[in-house]
Structures are given as C-alpha cells and as structure tokens.
Amino acid sequence: MTFTIFSITCFALVASALGCGVPAIKPQTIGSKIVNGQNAISGSWPWQVSLQLPSGFHFCGGSLINQNWVLTAAHCTVAVGYHRVILGEHNRGSSVEPIQVKLVSKVITHPLYSSTTINNDIALLKLSSPVTLTPRISPVCLAPSTINILPGTRCFTTGWGRTATTSNPLILQQTGVPIISPAVCRQIWGQSTITDAMICAGASGSSSCQGDSGGPLVCERSGVWSLVGSVSWGRNTCDTRFPAVYARISQLRSWIDRTIASN
C-alpha cells in the first residue's frame, strides 16, 4: 500500500512538472451526461479542442497533448491548411471567449488504421504554430503504455456532440462513464470487433455521440488527468445502454511518442 501511494504521488509530481493533466480551473465531476450530459465549467477541460470547417461548423473533437500537437480520431479526416483547430472554447455561440485558432500543418494517421474495422482510430495533428498556454488552454497527460484501469473506474468524456439524436449543444458537455472490461465489451459488440487498440466505457445512461469523435476520455489519479481514450464509435442512435468505443491510448502510446519525436 505504501508503494502504491508513493507511485501515485510520484506520477502526480512528474505530471505537474511536465505541465500536463492539471487544470487551473477544476472540473465539476459530480453528475452525468454528454448524451444525458451536463454543461462543463468553462475552462475546466483545457485540453479539449474543437475541429471546425472554415464556416465555424464543429465536426469533431480532439485533445491537446503538447504545444504543437493535437490527438484526434483518424476517421475525422482532417485536411491540412483547411480545417481549423479551436482551443480554449466553451460556448461555441460566444464571440468574446479568449480562444486560439490554429491551422494544421501536418496530419499523421496511424499506419494500421482501418476504415472498415475502425481499428487504430487515431491521428496526430501538427499545428501551424505553437499554442500559447493559458489557464484555459493546457495539455492533457498521455496514459502510459503500462497503465491498468480497472473495470468500473469512473472516467470522463467531453465534447459538443449530439445530446439527443438530433441536437448539438453550444456549451461544452461532460459525462462520467465507467470503464467496461474488454471481455464484457466483446460480449456486447462481438469477439472480433473489439481489438486490443480499443477501450470501452459507458452503458450507464450516458454516452458520447456524433460530433464527439476524436475527443477525450480522461481518468483522474491524485489530481492528474490522463488521456486513456479518444472517442471512436458506438451505436448510430447514441443508445446509452451500449458502451461507446474509444481508441486505447496506452496501446498506441509507443507510436504516438515515435511519431512526435520524428516530426
């Protein structure tokens, strides 16, 4: 037990020193919903980004992982020099929020991504210029490849995706969702459908939905938030009785690190 507490404390200190995963504005973590979600506190998920068309239409989410890179879903098919990365946004209907807008200079999709099976559903976006970090804009920590998240652990996903089958909110939404074991998830979705590069969460009355794709699934430990998943797929009807499926960051971590280091 002493070793476990020591390890958690060390992780928190290292994460804090690296400047990731510790929001300056603390999130409200009591409650539920994205489908059946709740409004987030403004600025409390500072790594959340909105991917938008030049018109301002939001089509996917993403996570800031350092000053130069955003992680999103490969199936979002972001285009260099065209799509916008919006950081620090809370209310998409506001014109006075201190947001930063970046273009994308490079899109690197996981080489084993399959649009058929939706396996390895992540892409890295290199920004046109470094982000200026503020209390409302800061990176999330990446889950280490060795992380073990127990089934039932309550984590959070955020986004501007549909809150019903037809409506997209202007205010950033959040929901707490339990991690589902791979065995249970395979029973629901099929043995061959759920791969080691996927992690499941939800089936608890709340879920991510269309428009949330690419956005974060984060878990907190000792005050530090780590990105454990990126919204990938689920039921077309956003049925909250079924778990949503996320790209598993721990499984893909080595590729992420190598790609950033070489680009």
FIZA-926400 format. One record per residue (C-alpha): residue in three letters; residue number from 1; x, z negated, y. Coordinates in steps of 0.02 Angstrom, whole numbers, always signed. Each point is the difference from the previous one (the first is absolute). Layout:
BEGIN
     r     k       c1       c3       c2
   ALA   NUM        X        Z        Y
...
This chain:
BEGIN
     r     k       c1       c3       c2
   MET     1       +0       +0       +0
   THR     2     +142      -43     +119
   PHE     3      +80     +170      -36
   THR     4     -164      +90      +32
   ILE     5      -26      -85     +169
   PHE     6     +182      +35      +45
   SER     7      -19     +184      -46
   ILE     8     -159      +20     +101
   THR     9      +80      -86     +150
   CYS    10     +154     +111      -12
   PHE    11     -110     +156       -9
   ALA    12      -93      -55     +155
   LEU    13     +161      -34      +95
   VAL    14      +75     +168      -49
   ALA    15     -159      +93      +45
   SER    16       -9      -88     +168
   ALA    17     +182      +43      +35
   LEU    18      -34     +182      -43
   GLY    19     -147       -1     +120
   CYS    20     -133      +53     -124
   GLY    21     -162      -70      -66
   VAL    22      -27     -139     +128
   PRO    23     -138      +45     +125
   ALA    24      +19      -75     +174
   ILE    25     -190       -9       +3
   LYS    26      -61      -85     -158
   PRO    27     -137      +87     -100
   GLN    28     -163      -85      -46
   THR    29       +6       -7     -188
   ILE    30     -167      -84      -36
   GLY    31     -141     +121      -37
   SER    32      -24     +167      -87
   LYS    33      -38     +183      +30
   ILE    34      +72     +183      +45
   VAL    35     -151      +66      -91
   ASN    36      -85     -168      +26
   GLY    37     +146      -42     +115
   GLN    38      +26      -88     +164
   ASN    39      +80      +39     +167
   ALA    40     +185      -43       +2
   ILE    41      +74     -104     +140
   SER    42      +78     +121     +124
   GLY    43     +187      +21      -35
   SER    44       -1     -108     -156
   TRP    45      +51     +140     -119
   PRO    46     +142      +72     +106
   TRP    47      +63     +122     -133
   GLN    48     -168      +91      -14
   VAL    49       +6     +178      +65
   SER    50     -135     +131      +24
   LEU    51      +39     +180      -45
   GLN    52      -99     +116     +112
   LEU    53      -30     +181      +42
   PRO    54      +47      +55     +177
   SER    55     -185      -22      +42
   GLY    56      +12     -185      -40
   PHE    57      -94      +11     -165
   HIS    58      +63     -135     -120
   PHE    59      +26      +65     -177
   CYS    60     +120     -121      -86
   GLY    61      +90     -164      +20
   GLY    62     +181      -48      -25
   SER    63     +124     -142      +12
   LEU    64     +150      -17     +116
   ILE    65     +148      -50     -110
   ASN    66     +137       +9     +132
   GLN    67      +22      +71     +175
   ASN    68      +19     +178      -65
   TRP    69     -109      +12     -155
   VAL    70     -183      -12      -50
   LEU    71      -62       -6     -180
   THR    72     -165      +85      -42
   ALA    73      -88      +90     -143
   ALA    74      +66     +168      -57
   HIS    75     -178      +65      -11
   CYS    76      -20      -22     +188
   THR    77     +110     +157      +19
   VAL    78      +73      -39     +170
   ALA    79      +72     +148      +96
   VAL    80     +163       -6      +98
   GLY    81      -23      +17     +188
   TYR    82     -189       +8      -11
   HIS    83      -78     -163      -57
   ARG    84      +17     -155     +109
   VAL    85      +56     -173      -54
   ILE    86      -87     -133     +105
   LEU    87      +76     -175       +0
   GLY    88      -70     -159      +75
   GLU    89     -180      +60       -4
   HIS    90     -147     -115      -33
   ASN    91     -153      +78      +81
   ARG    92       +6     +189      -18
   GLY    93     -129      +13     +139
   SER    94     +111      -88     +127
   SER    95     +108      +91     +128
   VAL    96      +92     -155      +62
   GLU    97      +86      -67     -156
   PRO    98     +193       -2       +5
   ILE    99      +20     +129     -138
   GLN   100     +148     +111      -40
   VAL   101      -24     +180      -55
   LYS   102     +130      +88     -105
   LEU   103      +17     +169      -81
   VAL   104      +73      +22     -173
   SER   105     +170      +84      -17
   LYS   106       +9       -3     -190
   VAL   107     -121      -26     -145
   ILE   108      +74      -46     -168
   THR   109     -124       -4     -143
   HIS   110      +45      -86     -163
   PRO   111      +71     +137     -112
   LEU   112     -110      -53     -146
   TYR   113     -162       -8      +98
   SER   114     -142      +85      -92
   SER   115     -155      +56      +93
   THR   116      -88       +8     -169
   THR   117      +35     -175      -63
   ILE   118      +36      -73     +173
   ASN   119     +154      -83      -74
   ASN   120     +145      -50     +113
   ASP   121     -116      +20     +149
   ILE   122     +119      -42     +143
   ALA   123      +86      +93     +139
   LEU   124     +125      -56     +131
   LEU   125      -20      +57     +180
   LYS   126     +153       +1     +112
   LEU   127      -54      -25     +179
   SER   128      +55     +113     +143
   SER   129      +79     -149      +88
   PRO   130      +21     -185      -41
   VAL   131     -145     -117      +28
   THR   132      +19     -134     +134
   LEU   133      -41     -162      -88
   THR   134     -123     -115      +87
   PRO   135     -110     -148      -51
   ARG   136     -132     +130      -47
   ILE   137     +117     +123      -87
   SER   138     +120      -58     -135
   PRO   139      +44      +50     -179
   VAL   140      -63      -71     -164
   CYS   141     +122      -53     -136
   LEU   142       +7     +108     -156
   ALA   143      -39      -86     -164
   PRO   144     +159      -13     -104
   SER   145      +10      +92     -165
   THR   146       +5     -169      -89
   ILE   147     -160      -70      +75
   ASN   148     -131      -69     -119
   ILE   149     -172      -20      +76
   LEU   150     -117      -97     -112
   PRO   151     -176      +68      -31
   GLY   152     -124      -88     +113
   THR   153     +123      -15     +144
   ARG   154      -96      +31     +161
   CYS   155      +81     +134     +106
   PHE   156      -62     +100     +149
   THR   157      -31     +181      +40
   THR   158      -37      +68     +173
   GLY   159      -59     +161      +79
   TRP   160     -126     +101      +98
   GLY   161      -78      +81     -154
   ARG   162     -184       +5      -39
   THR   163      -90     -167       -1
   ALA   164     -150      +83      -86
   THR   165      -12     +171      -79
   THR   166      -23      +84     +169
   SER   167      +73     -106     +141
   ASN   168     +177      -19      +68
   PRO   169      +31     -152     +112
   LEU   170      +91       +3     +166
   ILE   171      +70     -176      -28
   LEU   172     +135      -29     -130
   GLN   173      -78      -78     -155
   GLN   174      +77     -118     -128
   THR   175      -51      -65     -169
   GLY   176      +69     -122     -127
   VAL   177       +9      +71     -176
   PRO   178      +61      -76     -164
   ILE   179     +137      +85      -98
   ILE   180      -65      +71     -165
   SER   181     +111       +3     -153
   PRO   182      +55     +172      -65
   ALA   183      -88      -36     -165
   VAL   184     -167      -33      +83
   CYS   185      +21     +146     +119
   ARG   186      +35     +117     -147
   GLN   187     -157      -62      -87
   ILE   188      -99      +51     +155
   TRP   189      +85     +163      +47
   GLY   190      +75      +57     -165
   GLN   191     +161      -35      -93
   SER   192      +88     +159      +53
   THR   193      -66       -1     +178
   ILE   194      +88     -157      +62
   THR   195     +189      +19       -1
   ASP   196     +142     -121      +34
   ALA   197       +9      +72     +176
   MET   198     -175      -66      +39
   ILE   199      -68     -172      +40
   CYS   200     -185      -46       +5
   ALA   201      -93     -121     +111
   GLY   202     -180      -37      +44
   ALA   203     -159       +9     -106
   SER   204      -51     -155      +96
   GLY   205     -132      +61     +121
   SER   206     +122      +82     +120
   SER   207     +114     +152       -8
   SER   208      +99     +132      +91
   CYS   209      -86     +167      +28
   GLN   210      +23     +177      +69
   GLY   211     +106       -6     +158
   ASP   212      +97     -151      -62
   SER   213     +114     +111     -106
   GLY   214     +184      -35      +25
   GLY   215      -35     -168      +79
   PRO   216      +73     -166      -55
   LEU   217      -37     -122     -139
   VAL   218      +99     -155      +49
   CYS   219      +27     -169      -80
   GLU   220      +61     -156      +89
   ARG   221     +126     -125      -61
   SER   222      +64     -144     +106
   GLY   223      -59      +84     +159
   VAL   224      +80     +168      -38
   TRP   225     -103     +155      -41
   SER   226      +64     +131     -122
   LEU   227      -67     +175      -30
   VAL   228      -48       +6     -184
   GLY   229     -112     +153       +4
   SER   230      -52     +153      +98
   VAL   231     -184      +51       -8
   SER   232      -14     +145     -122
   TRP   233     -169      +28      -84
   GLY   234     -161      -76      -66
   ARG   235     -185      +41      -23
   ASN   236      -62     +137     +117
   THR   237     -146     -112      +44
   CYS   238     +115     -146      +44
   ASP   239      -90     -104     -132
   THR   240      +65     -177      +23
   ARG   241      -33      -41     -184
   PHE   242     +151     +108      -44
   PRO   243     +180      -40      +46
   ALA   244      +89     +115     +121
   VAL   245     +166      +74      -55
   TYR   246     +158      -10     +103
   ALA   247     +175      +72      -18
   ARG   248     +107     -143      -67
   ILE   249     +142      -27     +124
   SER   250     +109     -103     -118
   GLN   251       +3     +143     -125
   LEU   252      +44     +125     +136
   ARG   253     +118     -112      +99
   SER   254     +164      +75      -61
   TRP   255      -57     +176      +50
   ILE   256      -55      -65     +171
   ASP   257     +168      -84      +31
   ARG   258     +101     +151      -57
   THR   259     -103     +120     +104
   ILE   260      +14     -100     +160
   ALA   261     +187      -27      -25
   SER   262      +32     +186      -23
   ASN   263     -110      +62     +143
